[in-house]
Amino acid sequence: MKITILAIGSRGDVQPLVALGLGLKSKGHDVTVATHAIFEGFVQSHGLGFFLIKADPKKTLESRAGQEALKNGASPLRSWINFIRMVRPSFIQTGLDCLDACNPSDLIVYSPFSTFFALHVSEKLNVPAVAAYLAPTHPTKQIPSFLSPTQGNLGGMLNLFSWTIYDVITSLSYRPIINELRSKYFGLPPLGIASFQSRRNKEMLVLYGISPSVFPKPRDWRENIKVTGYWFLENESGWSPPAELLEFLSGGTPPVYIGFGSMTAHDPKSLTETVLKALELSNQRGVLLNGWGCLGGVGLPDSVIEIDSAPHSWLFPRM
């Protein structure tokens, strides 16, 4: 079976889907991962096919709209509105890239951020699609939506209602541009206001790459939703630790790892200084992963080392 995985997003979105792809490949399937240029080497180093999605998530996060979406103190709703503004310029092109990536395919597997394109591509090509999610997105009485204005549990019906609000906001926000993609480029009929709720009803299979010990499947989720456990890479092929890192790790007590992944910082210098102060006050050594947040770039004490990247499976047991 020829399977295309639509993996739009940051490293945290892409890596678990590569692990899932390796599992599918081990069962004899031909797997291609459609993602961004910055992950081409990563995908190919694991023996999977690569298809280019032209959008650049790092550049998008570093844009003014991206910084607004990530600004401290912003409400979840305001952050969501900023996120919509952030991705709108590249939306149509990404949809066309996804269509090309999946033509031809026997099955489409799609990540959370690929949801906005995958089912429309599936409908256009008449190819089944399977969701591969990394955090809860389906309505349940057990927990509130991430757009909920409060952090705590709201209670059964209010939790469920918070998800309804999420669906309505998402539908209202994206319906115009999704319908432009469908009608102008895909030759499909436009969707009505209830499109996102009906989308859930049409889902064939949903896989959640979450440990059921950490997040047991809610009792009110349908049978087609499966909580499978994490999708981890067993090892990073071709990676070996730099000598400087090995020397640092062997030169004292196990350090604290600090990194913010793909979350870009509004003021990297100030954030780095805060991190260094925290390490000083707690009398800890530190490994500082600069990542997309551009941490570091300032004078570091001997007790802290800055690195570009390292596989968590190798690094974390040494922390």
Secondary structure, DSSP 4 states (H G I P E B T S, - for coil): -EEEEE--SSHHHHHHHHHHHHHHHHTT-EEEEEEEGGGHHHHHHTT-EEEEE---HHHHHHSHHHHHHH-TT--HHHHHHHHHHHHGGGHHHHHHHHHHHTSS-SEEEE-GGGHHHHHHHHHHHT--EEEEESS--S--SSS--TT-SSSS---HHHHHHHHHHHHHHHHHHHHHHHHHIIIIII--PPP-TTHHHHHHHH-SEEEE-S-TTTSPPPTTS-TTEEE------S--TT----HHHHHHHHTSS--EEEE-TT---SSHHHHHHHHHHHHHHTT--EEEE-TTTT---S---TTEEEES---HHHHGGG-
